[in-house]
Amino acid sequence: MKKHAQIFKSLGDETRLKILWLLAQRQEICVCDIVAVLGITQSKASRHLRHLYHLGWVTDRRDGLWMYYRLAVAPDSLAEKLLKLLVETMARQPDMQALLAKLDDCLACKQQSRCTGRAPVRVEQFSWDLSEP
């Protein structure tokens, strides 16, 4: 019963739900792509992915510097049934479709070798007022 409670608890976080949904849409995703698509830090993404890993939702593999994740739920398990429900429910959400489009753009960029595999850096415009107060 404790394992079931942990599985349900893992679904109580919006970021983990989005990660699971994205992984259900693609066979495998690099952490850098999750960071870029969700607009979160690498440490936050890794923390959520470790949580999902320890509960058996995902598995990982290393390729050089990059970590790739994929779903690892057992067939006919509670996790698989919940994942199917999650996918069906979230597929109807417009913001989930926007995330998927953003992921597709990120993956296309990597395919065309136009990016380094890192999340895009946002450059902010600053206005410096150096006059004395």
WOURUR-V455897 format. One record per backbone hydrogen bond with DSSP energy under -0.5 kcal/mol. CO is the residue of the C=O (numbers start at 1). NH is the residue of the N-H. Records with the same first field share a line. If there is no record, write none. Layout:
CO->NH + NH
//
This chain:
1->5
2->6
3->7
4->8
5->9
6->10
7->11
8->11
9->12
10->13
13->17
14->18
15->19
16->20
17->21
18->22
19->23
20->24
21->25
22->25 + 26
29->69
30->33 + 34
31->35
32->36
33->37
34->38
35->39 + 40
41->45
42->46
43->47
44->48
45->49
46->50
47->51
48->52
49->53
50->54
51->55
52->57 + 58
53->56
57->72
59->70
61->68
63->66
66->63
67->31
68->61
69->29
70->59
74->77
77->81
78->82
79->83
80->84
81->85
82->86
83->87
84->88
85->89
86->90
87->91
89->92
90->93
93->96 + 97
94->98
95->99
96->100
97->101
98->102
99->103
100->104
101->105
102->106
103->107
104->108
105->109
106->110
107->111
108->112
109->114 + 115
110->113
121->123
122->124
124->126
126->128
127->129
128->130
//
